Structures are given as C-alpha cells and as structure tokens.
Amino acid sequence: MASSLSLYAGAGFNVSAVLARALTVSSHSWEYGTAAEALLELDNPELSVFGDKPFPGDELPPIVAEISSLQYARQFIRLDNETLIDGDGQQDEQYSAAAQRQADFILTKAPRYRNGAISHREALAELWADFTYMAPPFLAYQGVATNNQSLLREAGHQCQLQQDILRPQSHKPTSGLWRHIIGPDDAQDLGLWATGNAWAAAGMARVLATMLKWGPSKAWKTEQDQLKRSIIGILDGAAHGATKGNPPLLCNYLDDGTWFGDAASTALIAAVTYRMAVLAPTVTKDRHLQFAGRLRKAVIAHVDNATGLVAPTVNSLDWKSRTPSAQGSPEGQSFTVLMYAAYRDYLKRHK
C-alpha cells in the first residue's frame, strides 16, 4: 500500500499510513465495519451512499470483486448464522441471504426498549448511541437491496426511537446531544459521550443519504427533515460543548471541559459536517463548516505521518477512563480516513 503524502493531495496527512494502521489494529465487529466503510468511501466513493448515483436504476450497483472494501470485509463475514461476522464465502447469493438473515434477526429477535427502539445488546434491552451507526444504515441499504420501502422507513424510524430515549429533554445549548447508554444494568452511561454522538450523527447521515439517493424515497420530506434536524442538533451541541474544554480537540464528554481531548470523535464530527454540507446545504450553515475546519486541522495536528497513529483518543473499551489512549483506537483511525474522504468529496462540489 502506498504511503506517500502526495497520493491523497490536499489531505494534509498520510492517509495511507492512517488507513493501514486501521486495518492492522481492528479486531472487533464494529471496528471491521468502520474500516470497511472507510475503504469504500476512500477508494470507491461512487459506490458509497454518498456517491452521486449509488443506486443506478434504483438498484444496487454491480458487484466488482476488486473493490478494496469488499475484499477486506469478506474475511469476517459469517454465512451460516443469523449474524454477520467471522467467516468467508463464495457466491453473491450467499451474501444476500446472510444479509437478510441479519436483518431478520435485528427486526424480530433483538430485544426492544419500551418505545420499540431496538436494543444494541442481544442479552437485554439497552440503548446505545453507537447503535445508530451500526444497524439503521444497514437496514436502510437492505431496504434498497430488497426493494422494501417499509424497511427503509423503519431504519429512519429507529433513529428517531433511539433519539427519543437517548436525547435528554432540555432547553440547554447542548440539547441536541445524546446520552451514551440507557438500560437496566451497571453499563448505563448518562453522559454526553463525544464518540457516541459522532456515531449517532454519522449513522443518521448514511440513512439520510440512502433516502435522498433512492428513487422511491426521494420525496419522503418528513423523514428526511427529521434526520436533518437530529444531525444538526448533534453538530450544534458539539460546537457548544467545544467551548467548555481546551480546543481544538473535542472533549471526551462534550459537556465537561475537565476531560481530555479526543481525536477520534473530533474526526467523525468533522466528517459528518462535510457530508451534511453536500446532502443538506440549506441547513448546514457557514458556522458548521468553520467549526469542521477547525476540527479537521486539529486532527491533522495529531497524526504521526510516519506510523499513521492518530492520538490521543478515548480507549473505546473503557470510555470512562480519565487516561487517554496514547496508542489511539481502531475506529479513530478509520474516522480520520472518513474525515478526509468527506472533505475531499465536499471540495469537489465547491471548487
């Protein structure tokens, strides 16, 4: 894999090195998925839901075996179970069947919270902001794959159900932000975790892009406007939270300036802003883009171009630790690649 700074002109950092580290250190399902998405948006942006025409003829694009994202993801996909992880396969039909089994499991077997929101965990009904990046975008894409408008609507509806529980009822400037975890056990985290909010905003942006780009859902203004408001609410809350700490990196908990700066969430919030500037330019204001510019430059300043390490970040397996990870995080690596891809695509629209 090339490692020169010139390969990705205008990035300001060694994208290849950051990506290579993401692929090397990822070891959990959500890390594999985020790395695969980073590969797709970086190498094949036309196939991403953020592409100009991701659904030619309102269908999925033809499969190309050489796609780097697909080559990477295949090694982790399980084809003989209700969930997708840790396996390999041979035929496209096998993957389609496996994806449908995964969708059926999420919709019919995963626990639900009292309002109908699907649980992030399999053992009990517990809602995480992180879930919004991991399940609704998949359900939305599966809706297109199977020409199932109801499934795509459910993807958007799930985003709202998650928000109804996780977003505090408040009139504070941070009122658009989500709590991290709400559930019955000791894992509950009522804080406004930066990475959780970034996950939520980025997931909703992918669902929004799917709705906007697929013919049957282009006219769903109510659902699209709901998603736009939710995403902008998180971006505005993050911008307000940034005044609490020591900019330029966002604090690990957005409403508490005593926390360390976190490059991972900073990168993904910037990425979402650039995606929204293309998807929803009427609601993405100059202040959002100026904020994203500061965040992007802050992340670049925390990239080791020799090793590709992006740090400091939160330890994603111990988010309440007051000690930042000097070794970065797998998703933080991928978030930084997503930030570049989003910025590059934004610039193409605003030459």
Secondary structure as a PSIPRED ss2 file (coil, helix, strand):
# PSIPRED VFORMAT (PSIPRED V4.0)

   1 M C   1.000  0.000  0.000
   2 A C   1.000  0.000  0.000
   3 S C   1.000  0.000  0.000
   4 S C   1.000  0.000  0.000
   5 L H   0.000  1.000  0.000
   6 S H   0.000  1.000  0.000
   7 L H   0.000  1.000  0.000
   8 Y H   0.000  1.000  0.000
   9 A C   1.000  0.000  0.000
  10 G C   1.000  0.000  0.000
  11 A C   1.000  0.000  0.000
  12 G C   1.000  0.000  0.000
  13 F C   1.000  0.000  0.000
  14 N C   1.000  0.000  0.000
  15 V H   0.000  1.000  0.000
  16 S H   0.000  1.000  0.000
  17 A H   0.000  1.000  0.000
  18 V H   0.000  1.000  0.000
  19 L H   0.000  1.000  0.000
  20 A H   0.000  1.000  0.000
  21 R H   0.000  1.000  0.000
  22 A H   0.000  1.000  0.000
  23 L H   0.000  1.000  0.000
  24 T H   0.000  1.000  0.000
  25 V H   0.000  1.000  0.000
  26 S C   1.000  0.000  0.000
  27 S C   1.000  0.000  0.000
  28 H C   1.000  0.000  0.000
  29 S H   0.000  1.000  0.000
  30 W H   0.000  1.000  0.000
  31 E H   0.000  1.000  0.000
  32 Y H   0.000  1.000  0.000
  33 G H   0.000  1.000  0.000
  34 T H   0.000  1.000  0.000
  35 A H   0.000  1.000  0.000
  36 A H   0.000  1.000  0.000
  37 E H   0.000  1.000  0.000
  38 A H   0.000  1.000  0.000
  39 L H   0.000  1.000  0.000
  40 L H   0.000  1.000  0.000
  41 E H   0.000  1.000  0.000
  42 L H   0.000  1.000  0.000
  43 D H   0.000  1.000  0.000
  44 N C   1.000  0.000  0.000
  45 P C   1.000  0.000  0.000
  46 E C   1.000  0.000  0.000
  47 L C   1.000  0.000  0.000
  48 S C   1.000  0.000  0.000
  49 V C   1.000  0.000  0.000
  50 F C   1.000  0.000  0.000
  51 G C   1.000  0.000  0.000
  52 D C   1.000  0.000  0.000
  53 K C   1.000  0.000  0.000
  54 P C   1.000  0.000  0.000
  55 F C   1.000  0.000  0.000
  56 P H   0.000  1.000  0.000
  57 G H   0.000  1.000  0.000
  58 D H   0.000  1.000  0.000
  59 E C   1.000  0.000  0.000
  60 L C   1.000  0.000  0.000
  61 P C   1.000  0.000  0.000
  62 P C   1.000  0.000  0.000
  63 I C   1.000  0.000  0.000
  64 V C   1.000  0.000  0.000
  65 A C   1.000  0.000  0.000
  66 E C   1.000  0.000  0.000
  67 I C   1.000  0.000  0.000
  68 S H   0.000  1.000  0.000
  69 S H   0.000  1.000  0.000
  70 L H   0.000  1.000  0.000
  71 Q H   0.000  1.000  0.000
  72 Y H   0.000  1.000  0.000
  73 A H   0.000  1.000  0.000
  74 R H   0.000  1.000  0.000
  75 Q C   1.000  0.000  0.000
  76 F C   1.000  0.000  0.000
  77 I C   1.000  0.000  0.000
  78 R C   1.000  0.000  0.000
  79 L C   1.000  0.000  0.000
  80 D C   1.000  0.000  0.000
  81 N C   1.000  0.000  0.000
  82 E C   1.000  0.000  0.000
  83 T C   1.000  0.000  0.000
  84 L C   1.000  0.000  0.000
  85 I C   1.000  0.000  0.000
  86 D C   1.000  0.000  0.000
  87 G C   1.000  0.000  0.000
  88 D C   1.000  0.000  0.000
  89 G C   1.000  0.000  0.000
  90 Q C   1.000  0.000  0.000
  91 Q C   1.000  0.000  0.000
  92 D H   0.000  1.000  0.000
  93 E H   0.000  1.000  0.000
  94 Q H   0.000  1.000  0.000
  95 Y H   0.000  1.000  0.000
  96 S H   0.000  1.000  0.000
  97 A H   0.000  1.000  0.000
  98 A H   0.000  1.000  0.000
  99 A H   0.000  1.000  0.000
 100 Q H   0.000  1.000  0.000
 101 R H   0.000  1.000  0.000
 102 Q H   0.000  1.000  0.000
 103 A H   0.000  1.000  0.000
 104 D H   0.000  1.000  0.000
 105 F H   0.000  1.000  0.000
 106 I H   0.000  1.000  0.000
 107 L H   0.000  1.000  0.000
 108 T H   0.000  1.000  0.000
 109 K C   1.000  0.000  0.000
 110 A C   1.000  0.000  0.000
 111 P C   1.000  0.000  0.000
 112 R E   0.000  0.000  1.000
 113 Y C   1.000  0.000  0.000
 114 R C   1.000  0.000  0.000
 115 N C   1.000  0.000  0.000
 116 G C   1.000  0.000  0.000
 117 A C   1.000  0.000  0.000
 118 I E   0.000  0.000  1.000
 119 S C   1.000  0.000  0.000
 120 H C   1.000  0.000  0.000
 121 R C   1.000  0.000  0.000
 122 E C   1.000  0.000  0.000
 123 A C   1.000  0.000  0.000
 124 L C   1.000  0.000  0.000
 125 A C   1.000  0.000  0.000
 126 E C   1.000  0.000  0.000
 127 L E   0.000  0.000  1.000
 128 W E   0.000  0.000  1.000
 129 A C   1.000  0.000  0.000
 130 D C   1.000  0.000  0.000
 131 F H   0.000  1.000  0.000
 132 T H   0.000  1.000  0.000
 133 Y H   0.000  1.000  0.000
 134 M H   0.000  1.000  0.000
 135 A C   1.000  0.000  0.000
 136 P H   0.000  1.000  0.000
 137 P H   0.000  1.000  0.000
 138 F H   0.000  1.000  0.000
 139 L H   0.000  1.000  0.000
 140 A H   0.000  1.000  0.000
 141 Y H   0.000  1.000  0.000
 142 Q H   0.000  1.000  0.000
 143 G H   0.000  1.000  0.000
 144 V H   0.000  1.000  0.000
 145 A H   0.000  1.000  0.000
 146 T C   1.000  0.000  0.000
 147 N C   1.000  0.000  0.000
 148 N C   1.000  0.000  0.000
 149 Q H   0.000  1.000  0.000
 150 S H   0.000  1.000  0.000
 151 L H   0.000  1.000  0.000
 152 L H   0.000  1.000  0.000
 153 R H   0.000  1.000  0.000
 154 E H   0.000  1.000  0.000
 155 A H   0.000  1.000  0.000
 156 G H   0.000  1.000  0.000
 157 H H   0.000  1.000  0.000
 158 Q H   0.000  1.000  0.000
 159 C H   0.000  1.000  0.000
 160 Q H   0.000  1.000  0.000
 161 L H   0.000  1.000  0.000
 162 Q H   0.000  1.000  0.000
 163 Q H   0.000  1.000  0.000
 164 D H   0.000  1.000  0.000
 165 I H   0.000  1.000  0.000
 166 L H   0.000  1.000  0.000
 167 R C   1.000  0.000  0.000
 168 P C   1.000  0.000  0.000
 169 Q C   1.000  0.000  0.000
 170 S C   1.000  0.000  0.000
 171 H C   1.000  0.000  0.000
 172 K C   1.000  0.000  0.000
 173 P C   1.000  0.000  0.000
 174 T C   1.000  0.000  0.000
 175 S C   1.000  0.000  0.000
 176 G C   1.000  0.000  0.000
 177 L C   1.000  0.000  0.000
 178 W C   1.000  0.000  0.000
 179 R C   1.000  0.000  0.000
 180 H C   1.000  0.000  0.000
 181 I E   0.000  0.000  1.000
 182 I E   0.000  0.000  1.000
 183 G C   1.000  0.000  0.000
 184 P C   1.000  0.000  0.000
 185 D C   1.000  0.000  0.000
 186 D C   1.000  0.000  0.000
 187 A C   1.000  0.000  0.000
 188 Q C   1.000  0.000  0.000
 189 D E   0.000  0.000  1.000
 190 L C   1.000  0.000  0.000
 191 G C   1.000  0.000  0.000
 192 L C   1.000  0.000  0.000
 193 W E   0.000  0.000  1.000
 194 A H   0.000  1.000  0.000
 195 T H   0.000  1.000  0.000
 196 G H   0.000  1.000  0.000
 197 N H   0.000  1.000  0.000
 198 A H   0.000  1.000  0.000
 199 W H   0.000  1.000  0.000
 200 A H   0.000  1.000  0.000
 201 A H   0.000  1.000  0.000
 202 A H   0.000  1.000  0.000
 203 G H   0.000  1.000  0.000
 204 M H   0.000  1.000  0.000
 205 A H   0.000  1.000  0.000
 206 R H   0.000  1.000  0.000
 207 V H   0.000  1.000  0.000
 208 L H   0.000  1.000  0.000
 209 A H   0.000  1.000  0.000
 210 T H   0.000  1.000  0.000
 211 M H   0.000  1.000  0.000
 212 L H   0.000  1.000  0.000
 213 K H   0.000  1.000  0.000
 214 W C   1.000  0.000  0.000
 215 G H   0.000  1.000  0.000
 216 P H   0.000  1.000  0.000
 217 S H   0.000  1.000  0.000
 218 K C   1.000  0.000  0.000
 219 A C   1.000  0.000  0.000
 220 W C   1.000  0.000  0.000
 221 K H   0.000  1.000  0.000
 222 T H   0.000  1.000  0.000
 223 E H   0.000  1.000  0.000
 224 Q H   0.000  1.000  0.000
 225 D H   0.000  1.000  0.000
 226 Q H   0.000  1.000  0.000
 227 L H   0.000  1.000  0.000
 228 K H   0.000  1.000  0.000
 229 R H   0.000  1.000  0.000
 230 S H   0.000  1.000  0.000
 231 I H   0.000  1.000  0.000
 232 I H   0.000  1.000  0.000
 233 G H   0.000  1.000  0.000
 234 I H   0.000  1.000  0.000
 235 L H   0.000  1.000  0.000
 236 D H   0.000  1.000  0.000
 237 G H   0.000  1.000  0.000
 238 A H   0.000  1.000  0.000
 239 A H   0.000  1.000  0.000
 240 H H   0.000  1.000  0.000
 241 G H   0.000  1.000  0.000
 242 A H   0.000  1.000  0.000
 243 T C   1.000  0.000  0.000
 244 K C   1.000  0.000  0.000
 245 G C   1.000  0.000  0.000
 246 N C   1.000  0.000  0.000
 247 P C   1.000  0.000  0.000
 248 P C   1.000  0.000  0.000
 249 L C   1.000  0.000  0.000
 250 L E   0.000  0.000  1.000
 251 C E   0.000  0.000  1.000
 252 N C   1.000  0.000  0.000
 253 Y E   0.000  0.000  1.000
 254 L C   1.000  0.000  0.000
 255 D C   1.000  0.000  0.000
 256 D C   1.000  0.000  0.000
 257 G C   1.000  0.000  0.000
 258 T C   1.000  0.000  0.000
 259 W C   1.000  0.000  0.000
 260 F C   1.000  0.000  0.000
 261 G E   0.000  0.000  1.000
 262 D E   0.000  0.000  1.000
 263 A H   0.000  1.000  0.000
 264 A H   0.000  1.000  0.000
 265 S H   0.000  1.000  0.000
 266 T H   0.000  1.000  0.000
 267 A H   0.000  1.000  0.000
 268 L H   0.000  1.000  0.000
 269 I H   0.000  1.000  0.000
 270 A H   0.000  1.000  0.000
 271 A H   0.000  1.000  0.000
 272 V H   0.000  1.000  0.000
 273 T H   0.000  1.000  0.000
 274 Y H   0.000  1.000  0.000
 275 R H   0.000  1.000  0.000
 276 M H   0.000  1.000  0.000
 277 A H   0.000  1.000  0.000
 278 V H   0.000  1.000  0.000
 279 L H   0.000  1.000  0.000
 280 A C   1.000  0.000  0.000
 281 P C   1.000  0.000  0.000
 282 T C   1.000  0.000  0.000
 283 V C   1.000  0.000  0.000
 284 T C   1.000  0.000  0.000
 285 K C   1.000  0.000  0.000
 286 D H   0.000  1.000  0.000
 287 R H   0.000  1.000  0.000
 288 H H   0.000  1.000  0.000
 289 L H   0.000  1.000  0.000
 290 Q H   0.000  1.000  0.000
 291 F H   0.000  1.000  0.000
 292 A H   0.000  1.000  0.000
 293 G H   0.000  1.000  0.000
 294 R H   0.000  1.000  0.000
 295 L H   0.000  1.000  0.000
 296 R H   0.000  1.000  0.000
 297 K H   0.000  1.000  0.000
 298 A H   0.000  1.000  0.000
 299 V H   0.000  1.000  0.000
 300 I H   0.000  1.000  0.000
 301 A C   1.000  0.000  0.000
 302 H C   1.000  0.000  0.000
 303 V E   0.000  0.000  1.000
 304 D C   1.000  0.000  0.000
 305 N C   1.000  0.000  0.000
 306 A C   1.000  0.000  0.000
 307 T C   1.000  0.000  0.000
 308 G C   1.000  0.000  0.000
 309 L C   1.000  0.000  0.000
 310 V E   0.000  0.000  1.000
 311 A C   1.000  0.000  0.000
 312 P C   1.000  0.000  0.000
 313 T E   0.000  0.000  1.000
 314 V C   1.000  0.000  0.000
 315 N C   1.000  0.000  0.000
 316 S C   1.000  0.000  0.000
 317 L C   1.000  0.000  0.000
 318 D C   1.000  0.000  0.000
 319 W C   1.000  0.000  0.000
 320 K C   1.000  0.000  0.000
 321 S C   1.000  0.000  0.000
 322 R C   1.000  0.000  0.000
 323 T C   1.000  0.000  0.000
 324 P C   1.000  0.000  0.000
 325 S E   0.000  0.000  1.000
 326 A C   1.000  0.000  0.000
 327 Q C   1.000  0.000  0.000
 328 G C   1.000  0.000  0.000
 329 S C   1.000  0.000  0.000
 330 P H   0.000  1.000  0.000
 331 E H   0.000  1.000  0.000
 332 G H   0.000  1.000  0.000
 333 Q H   0.000  1.000  0.000
 334 S H   0.000  1.000  0.000
 335 F H   0.000  1.000  0.000
 336 T H   0.000  1.000  0.000
 337 V H   0.000  1.000  0.000
 338 L H   0.000  1.000  0.000
 339 M H   0.000  1.000  0.000
 340 Y H   0.000  1.000  0.000
 341 A H   0.000  1.000  0.000
 342 A H   0.000  1.000  0.000
 343 Y H   0.000  1.000  0.000
 344 R H   0.000  1.000  0.000
 345 D H   0.000  1.000  0.000
 346 Y H   0.000  1.000  0.000
 347 L H   0.000  1.000  0.000
 348 K H   0.000  1.000  0.000
 349 R H   0.000  1.000  0.000
 350 H C   1.000  0.000  0.000
 351 K C   1.000  0.000  0.000
